[in-house]
Amino acid sequence: MSDDAPICPLCDRPIPNGGGSLHHLIPKLKGGKAGPTVLLHQICHKEVHATLTETELARDFNTVDALRGHPRLSKFLKWVQKRPPGFRSKVPGKRRGR
């Protein structure tokens, strides 16, 4: 991995080439199509969407700091930070409560 690899703003690990996923801080379906985006690890991006609804993301979790402060995401980030940058794992199904 090159030294200039982008860093995931959630887990602070380097993102391997092809291992990133663009996250709209305000979901496209909630008016964020042209809004700010951040490049996240695919595993971090999947965990965000497995944890929070589009409405929750738009209303309360539309910044990196807010996402990091969510209790379940915080626990996940502590866990994933111990994994190598190219680590992938399947996020099993939809786990958020409705």
Residue, then its C-alpha position, 0 to 999 in steps of 0.5 A: m500500500s502506498d504512503d499516500a493512500p487516503i485515510c478513512p475518517l471513521c477508523d483512521r486506517p489507510i484505504p487500500n486502492g479499490g477498497g473505498s466507498l463514497h458516503h453522502l453525509i446527507p443521504k441522496l434520498k434526503g436531499g444530499k445528492a449534491g452535498p458533501t461526501v467522504l471516502l470510507h472503507q467499504i466495511c465502515h460504510k456498510e456498518v453505517h448503513a446497517t446501523l442507521t436509517e436514511t432519516e437518522l443519517a440525514r437528521d442526526f448523523n450527518t457529520v463524521d463526528a456524529l457518526r463516530g459518537h454513535p454508541r454502536l458505531s463507536k464500538f465497531l470502530k474500536w474493533v475494526q481499528k485492530r484489523p489490517p487496512g484491507f480487512r473485509s467482512k460481511v455485514p450480516g443482513k439489516r441489523r438496525g431496529r425499525 
